[in-house]
């Protein structure tokens, strides 16, 4: 990951936003161990992430670097990005919506590799059995983000 990053602190750690030379967001991840040196973001993506973490709905309008993603992952990410704030969808629903009926596991794998959590809100994708499902940064963080949006699973 590049050294071009900034952080947004929150209750469980920091959100780290990596940017490229061209200004596009290359990755967003959660640093729950505070491994990254704090670099304050005062505008752009940092402002939006801070607003989200304060419990406000945010319009994610910055450019993501999607270079290298497969067509399937692009479709999944585009669909997941349309899940409204405070709502959820199941892995199976996402699979069906992108034309991969029976592909809930494939959607789960795409979510596990999601480089843009919050913008591609994989925390809003839940299991079909009413359970919370997995999350690459841990189920406690997924539960935290869902509660932030008023969802209690």
C-alpha positions as CSV (number, residue, x, y, z in Angstrom):
1,X,0.0,0.0,0.0
2,X,1.2,3.5,-0.8
3,X,2.5,5.9,1.8
4,X,-0.1,8.4,0.5
5,X,-2.7,7.9,3.2
6,X,-4.6,9.8,5.8
7,X,-6.6,8.6,8.8
8,X,-9.9,9.3,10.5
9,X,-10.1,8.2,14.1
10,X,-13.2,6.6,15.5
11,X,-14.3,4.7,18.6
12,X,-12.7,1.3,17.5
13,X,-9.5,2.6,15.9
14,X,-8.9,4.4,12.6
15,X,-10.2,4.4,9.1
16,X,-7.2,4.6,6.7
17,X,-7.7,6.0,3.3
18,X,-5.0,5.4,0.7
19,X,-4.8,7.7,-2.4
20,X,-2.8,7.5,-5.6
21,X,-0.8,10.1,-7.3
22,X,-3.9,10.9,-9.4
23,X,-6.0,11.6,-6.3
24,X,-8.2,8.5,-6.7
25,X,-8.9,6.4,-3.6
26,X,-6.9,3.2,-4.0
27,X,-8.1,1.5,-0.8
28,X,-9.9,2.1,2.5
29,X,-9.3,-0.1,5.5
30,X,-9.9,-0.3,9.2
31,X,-6.9,-0.1,11.5
32,X,-8.2,-1.4,14.7
33,X,-4.7,-1.8,16.3
34,X,-3.6,1.8,15.5
35,X,-0.7,0.5,13.4
36,X,-0.8,3.6,11.1
37,X,0.6,6.9,12.2
38,X,-2.2,9.4,12.4
39,X,-2.4,11.7,9.4
40,X,-5.4,14.0,9.7
41,X,-7.7,14.5,6.7
42,X,-9.4,17.8,6.6
43,X,-11.3,17.7,3.3
44,X,-12.6,15.4,0.6
45,X,-12.9,11.7,1.5
46,X,-11.8,12.3,5.1
47,X,-14.7,14.8,5.7
48,X,-17.2,12.3,4.4
49,X,-15.8,9.4,6.4
50,X,-15.8,11.5,9.6
51,X,-19.4,12.5,8.9
52,X,-20.4,8.9,8.4
53,X,-18.7,7.9,11.6
54,X,-20.6,10.6,13.4
55,X,-23.8,8.8,12.4
56,X,-24.8,10.8,9.3
57,X,-25.8,9.5,5.9
58,X,-23.1,10.4,3.4
59,X,-23.0,10.7,-0.4
60,X,-19.7,9.0,-1.5
61,X,-18.7,11.1,-4.5
62,X,-15.0,10.7,-4.7
63,X,-13.3,8.6,-7.4
64,X,-12.2,5.0,-6.6
65,X,-9.4,3.3,-8.4
66,X,-11.1,0.2,-9.8
67,X,-8.3,-0.8,-12.1
68,X,-7.7,-4.5,-12.1
69,X,-11.1,-5.6,-10.8
70,X,-12.8,-8.4,-12.7
71,X,-16.1,-7.6,-14.4
72,X,-17.9,-9.7,-11.8
73,X,-16.4,-7.8,-8.9
74,X,-17.3,-4.5,-10.6
75,X,-20.9,-5.6,-10.9
76,X,-21.1,-6.7,-7.3
77,X,-19.4,-3.6,-6.0
78,X,-21.7,-1.3,-8.1
79,X,-24.8,-3.2,-6.8
80,X,-23.6,-3.2,-3.1
81,X,-22.9,0.6,-3.4
82,X,-26.6,1.1,-4.1
83,X,-27.8,-0.5,-0.8
84,X,-29.3,2.5,1.0
85,X,-28.0,3.7,4.3
86,X,-29.8,1.9,7.1
87,X,-30.8,-1.1,4.9
88,X,-29.4,-4.5,4.2
89,X,-29.4,-7.0,1.4
90,X,-28.4,-10.7,1.5
91,X,-25.5,-12.3,-0.4
92,X,-28.1,-14.3,-2.4
93,X,-30.0,-11.2,-3.4
94,X,-26.9,-9.5,-4.6
95,X,-25.9,-12.6,-6.6
96,X,-29.3,-12.8,-8.3
97,X,-29.2,-9.0,-9.0
98,X,-25.9,-9.3,-10.8
99,X,-27.0,-12.4,-12.8
100,X,-25.3,-15.0,-10.7
101,X,-28.2,-17.0,-9.3
102,X,-26.9,-19.4,-6.6
103,X,-23.7,-17.3,-6.4
104,X,-24.0,-16.2,-2.7
105,X,-20.5,-17.6,-1.9
106,X,-19.0,-15.8,-4.9
107,X,-20.5,-12.5,-3.6
108,X,-19.1,-13.3,-0.2
109,X,-15.7,-13.8,-1.7
110,X,-16.0,-10.4,-3.5
111,X,-17.0,-8.8,-0.3
112,X,-14.0,-10.3,1.5
113,X,-11.7,-8.7,-1.0
114,X,-13.5,-5.3,-1.0
115,X,-10.9,-2.6,-1.0
116,X,-13.4,0.2,-0.4
117,X,-15.5,-0.5,2.7
118,X,-18.0,2.2,3.6
119,X,-18.2,3.4,0.0
120,X,-18.9,-0.2,-1.1
121,X,-20.8,-0.9,2.1
122,X,-20.1,-4.6,2.5
123,X,-21.2,-4.4,6.1
124,X,-24.8,-4.0,4.8
125,X,-24.6,-7.5,3.1
126,X,-25.9,-10.1,5.5
127,X,-26.7,-13.8,5.5
128,X,-30.0,-15.1,4.1
129,X,-30.8,-16.8,7.4
130,X,-31.2,-13.5,9.2
131,X,-27.7,-13.7,10.8
132,X,-25.1,-11.1,10.4
133,X,-22.6,-13.0,8.2
134,X,-18.9,-12.4,8.1
135,X,-16.8,-9.3,7.7
136,X,-13.1,-9.0,6.8
137,X,-12.4,-6.6,9.7
138,X,-14.4,-8.7,12.2
139,X,-18.0,-9.2,13.1
140,X,-17.8,-6.7,16.1
141,X,-16.9,-3.9,13.6
142,X,-19.7,-5.0,11.2
143,X,-22.2,-4.9,14.1
144,X,-20.8,-1.4,15.1
145,X,-21.3,0.0,11.6
146,X,-24.8,-1.5,11.3
147,X,-25.8,0.0,14.6
148,X,-24.4,3.3,13.5
149,X,-27.0,3.1,10.8
150,X,-29.8,2.0,13.1
151,X,-29.7,-1.7,12.2
152,X,-29.6,-4.2,15.1
153,X,-28.8,-7.7,14.1
